[in-house]
Amino acid sequence: MRDAGLAGVGGRRERRRRPQAAVGASADPVGRDFTAERPNKLWVADITEFDTGEGKLHLAGVLDACTQKLVGRP
């Protein structure tokens, strides 16, 4: 290979990641009370990740805490 001017290609290098800065706890504006007396007063959101045969699937939604109905999705 050297006589022909060829060189091997090395594998991919692992990316180094910088350490994340320590993050404090977030504020809890509802005090862990997820009930509401009327619609549109409190909305809650969640995101879930599923592994599938074709990769990962992310499911996200926003619920009204009073009616328990889906009010939005990204």
BELWOBEL-V556288 format. One record per residue. N is the residue number from 1. RES is the residue in three letters. D_FIRST is the distance of its C-alpha to the first C-alpha in Angstrom with 1 decimal. Layout:
# BELWOBEL-V556288
n	res	d_first
N	RES	D_FIRST
N	RES	D_FIRST
This chain:
# BELWOBEL-V556288
n	res	d_first
1	MET	0.0
2	ARG	3.8
3	ASP	5.4
4	ALA	5.1
5	GLY	6.1
6	LEU	5.0
7	ALA	6.7
8	GLY	8.7
9	VAL	12.3
10	GLY	15.0
11	GLY	18.3
12	ARG	21.4
13	ARG	23.3
14	GLU	26.9
15	ARG	29.4
16	ARG	31.9
17	ARG	35.4
18	ARG	38.3
19	PRO	41.3
20	GLN	44.1
21	ALA	47.4
22	ALA	50.2
23	VAL	52.4
24	GLY	56.1
25	ALA	58.0
26	SER	59.0
27	ALA	62.7
28	ASP	64.5
29	PRO	66.8
30	VAL	68.4
31	GLY	68.9
32	ARG	67.2
33	ASP	70.1
34	PHE	68.7
35	THR	72.0
36	ALA	73.7
37	GLU	77.3
38	ARG	76.5
39	PRO	73.6
40	ASN	71.2
41	LYS	72.0
42	LEU	68.9
43	TRP	65.5
44	VAL	62.8
45	ALA	59.2
46	ASP	56.5
47	ILE	52.8
48	THR	51.3
49	GLU	47.7
50	PHE	47.1
51	ASP	43.9
52	THR	43.5
53	GLY	41.2
54	GLU	39.7
55	GLY	39.5
56	LYS	42.2
57	LEU	45.6
58	HIS	47.8
59	LEU	51.5
60	ALA	53.8
61	GLY	57.5
62	VAL	60.6
63	LEU	63.9
64	ASP	67.4
65	ALA	68.8
66	CYS	72.3
67	THR	71.8
68	GLN	68.4
69	LYS	67.2
70	LEU	63.8
71	VAL	64.3
72	GLY	60.8
73	ARG	57.2
74	PRO	54.2
